Each structure stands twice: as structure tokens, then as C-alpha cells.
Amino acid sequence: MSDPERPDDDLITEPLTPEAGDGEVVVKDPPAAAMRLTPDAADISAIRMLDAADKARKPKP
């Protein structure tokens, strides 16, 4: 259990920034191992991933 007085160094508080590629979604800022996100960062990251996935599926103009 975490100590509420000491923030976790490995807890991600900012949402991820995925980008749509040609038929793929690229996330450049995840750590190499499992991620621990705050609930807010996880919510926003999920929305951004869905948006990037939608853009990646669409053909480029």
C-alpha cells in the first residue's frame, strides 16, 4: 500500500500522447515496463487512444 504522504515515483499523472500513423497507433512516451496511471490520466489516455485508432483506420487524403 502506498504512503499518502509520499507520491509514487513511477505513478504516471499525465495522459499518454498517442499519434495516428498509417494503419497504426504510435505511443512514444510509455515506459518499458507496466504502467501505473492515475484514474484521470488513464481516462484521458483511453480517449486519446480511441481517437488515434479512428484516425489510423481512415485513408490519408
N, C-alpha and C positions, 0 to 999 in steps of 0.2 A: 504494500500500500504506500502511496506517495505521501510525503510530508507536505501539508498545505502551505507551510512557511517557506519551503524551498522549491522553486519551479524546476521541473524536469528539463535537463539539457537536451534530451532527444525528443521532446514533445514539439511537434510542428504546429505552430499557431497561425501561420499564413497559408492560404489555399495554394494548391498547385496551379501551374500555368501551362496547361496542355495546348498544343498547336495542331491544327489540321494539316496533314501532308496529303500527298497523292495516294488515297486509299489507306491511309494510316493516321494514327494519332500519336504525336511525339510529346513526351513529358521530359523536359530537360533537367528539372530540378529535384527529382526524387533521390533519397539516399539509396545506397546499395542494398541495404537490408530492409526488414519490415519497417513500416512507417507507423508512428503514433501521432494522430492528429486530434486537435480539439474538435468537439462536435461542430462548431461553426466553420472551421477550416474544412472539415470533411463535407459538410453540406455544400459549400461554395465550390469545392473541388469537383464534386459529383456533377453539379450543374455545368461547370466548365468542360468536363469530360464529355457529357452528353452533347453539348454544343459543338465541340471539336469533332466528335464522331459523326454528327449530322453533316458538318461541312466536308469531312473527309469522304463521305459517300457520294457527294454531288460532283458531277464532272466539272472540270475547270472551264471557264468561258474562253 
